[in-house]
């Protein structure tokens, strides 16, 4: 059988608009637009969610009831959680630059890009047959694509994941096909 994964990035909200590091408590805007996209979703055997309010709120607005999957947590930014990227850049510019360019460099008290890609890759390789819808943070989409296509982790930050888009993967362990970032509600 084939695994079919539909990764949905959360709707935009204040934290994403302000380029703040994930802190698990951000809300979303435009719940009505999210609800309108719900009609375009296929039936799924299971629904999974990244931990955090933004993914839960997006899933709820899409009419999805899912299970939180800790392996699908976003990249752990450690002590930078909840802070704006500009603020961290102004106070810890060298550490931030190192973290953004070296996939082996972890955020202070956080996680490296390589470790996040490995964590999400492990989840991907154990994906069950059938369709799974997962409402996940953009970093999880990036890590999934990096793993599925065996890209170098240095490409992680070069993958843009717009809000409320679908990234689709199909295949089985070790061989994945990818359909990137279509808007929900679009063809």
N, C-alpha and C positions, 0 to 999 in steps of 0.2 A: 504494500500500500504506500501511499504518498502522504506526506505531511504538508498541509497548506497553512501558512501563517499569514495573518493579516495584522500587521503592526500599525496601530493608530497613534499618532502623536496627539498630545492633549491640545485643547483649544487654548488660545492665547489668554493671558491674564496679566495682572500687574507685575509679577516677578519676571516673567519672560520679557515683557515690554521694557522693563528697567534693567535687563541683563543682570539679574541677581542669581547667585548660586542657589541651587535647590536647597530648600529647607523643610520640605514636606508639608507646608501649611498654605501654599498659595492657592488662590481661587481662580476661576476662569471668567472670561467675558462672553457675551453673546450666546447665552445658553439657547436662545431661540434658533440661531443658525446651526448650532450643534444638533438640536432636536430635528431640524429639517434634514440633516444628513443621515439620520437613523434609518430612513426608508431604503437607503442604498446598501445597507450592510447585508451580507449573505448569512444564511443560517450557519451556526457553528456548534461543534461538539462541546467546546469549552470556551470560557472567557477568563482571561487572566489580567491582572492589573499590577502596575508598578505601585509600590507603597507611596502614599502621598495624596494630599487633598485634590490636586489638579487632575490627576488621572482618575480618581474616584468620581469627581464632579463631571468630568467629560463622559465617563462611562454611564453615569446616571442620566445625563442629558441625552445620550444616545439610546437610552432604554436598555442598557446592558447591566446585568448583575453578574459580577465576577468574583474570583478569588484572588487575594493578594498573593503575589509570588515574590518572595524575597530575593531570588536570583535575578529578578528583573528590576531591582532597585537601581536608581541612577548612579552615576559616578559620584563617589563619596568625596566631597570637597573639603572634608575635615573642618578645621576652624574657620574656613571661609564661608561656611554655610550661612545663607541669608544675607550675605554682604553683596553689594553691587560690584561688578567687575571693575568699574572705574575706581572705586574706593580701594579695592585690593591692589590694583595697578599703581595707585598713588602711594600706598604704604608699604607694599611688598612686591614692587615691580620685578625685581630680579627673580624672586621665587616663582611668581606667576609666569613670567616668560619661560623659565626652565620647565615648568609643569606643562605649558602649552606646546613646547617643542620637543621634549624628551619623553616618549611614552613610558619610560621606566621610572620617571621621577614622580613620586607621590605628592599630592597636596599635603601641607602640614596636618598631621593627624588624620590623613585621608588615604586615598587610593590612587594608584597609578592607572593610566589609560590601559597599559598592557594587562594589568590585573583585572580591570573591569571587562575588557574584551575576553579574557579567559573565562571569567565567571559567566558571562552571558553566552559565550560559545559552548560551555559545558551544558547549559540549559538547552541551547539550540540542538545539540547533538542528541539530546534525550527527548526531543519533541515527539509526541505520540502521533500515530496515523490519524487522518481526518483533519478537519479544519479547526484552527484555534484563532480566536481574535484576542489580541493583547493590546490594551491601552497602556502605552509606556512612554516614558520621558524620551526626548530626542537623543540623549546619550545612549540609551538602550538600543534605539534603532541603529545608530552609528556602529555600536559594538557588534550588533547582529550582522550588519552588512560586512564589516571588516572580517568577521569570522567566516561567514558564508562564502565570501569570495576569496578567502585566504589573502587578503590585502595586508600590507605591512601596517602595524599599528600607527605609524607616523601619518597615515591618511585620515585618521579618526576625526581630527578637527577640520578637515577639508570637506567633509560631507555635511551639507546643509539639509536640515529636516524642518520644513515649514510647519506651523501649527495646523492641526486638524487635517492631516494628510494620511494616506494609507501607503504603506510599503508592504509589498507582497512577496513572500518566498514560497517556493514549492520544491519538493524533492524529498530526499531522505538523507540520512546521516552521511555527511561527507560530500554530497553533490547537491547543490542548490541552484535554482533559477531565481532571478530577481526581477521584480517590477517595482520601480521606484516612485514614490511620492505623488500619487495622483490625489487631487482634492477629493474629499468625501463628497458624494453627490455627483461627481463627474464621471465620464466614461473613460 
